[in-house]
Amino acid sequence: MKTEITLTINGEAVQEAVTPRTSLADLLRDNLRLTGTHLGCEMGSCGACLVMLDGAPVHACLVLAVQASGHTVKTVEGLNESGEIADLQQNFYERNALQCGFCTSGMMMSAQALLAANPGPTRDEIRDALSGNYCRCTGYEAIIDAISATAAQRMTNAGEAQ
């Protein structure tokens, strides 16, 4: 038996029929082909499936699609298309923080949420914000460098805009 759900994904209204046990991650990947949301552990431990639900980062593998009905979801594709993370992406590239790329979407979601809440985080605050994201390739220092550089650039740009 399928249930009709309606939600807003990356600014677009979406209506889908899903089984009650379909995860938000499966809806995004399988039904909508938004494959930037990765499935890693499927237990909420690795952070590869992070998306923004009503502006807050959540593990899409732990949220049922029916729970997201009536809400707003933003994926890494949405952050990319809006240009919100262009500077973050550039800093990840310049600091070799990408490596295999599997964890990068979740890292971007965590970093963007952190920088929205705390425009000038310390390296320890960045580490804490990334504690729910698992990376096997970079050893995290390059990722922390990229987020720190993005924070500094955004603060400089904000100061110049005033």
Secondary structure, DSSP 4 states (H G I P E B T S, - for coil): --EEEEEEETTEEEEEEE-TT-BHHHIIIIIT--TTS--SSSSSSS-TTEEEETTEEEETTTSBHHHHTTSEEE-HHHHHHHTTTHHHHHHHHHTT--TT-TTHHHHHHHHHHHHHH-SS--HHHHHHHTTT---SSS-SHHHHHHHHHHHHHHHHHHHHH-
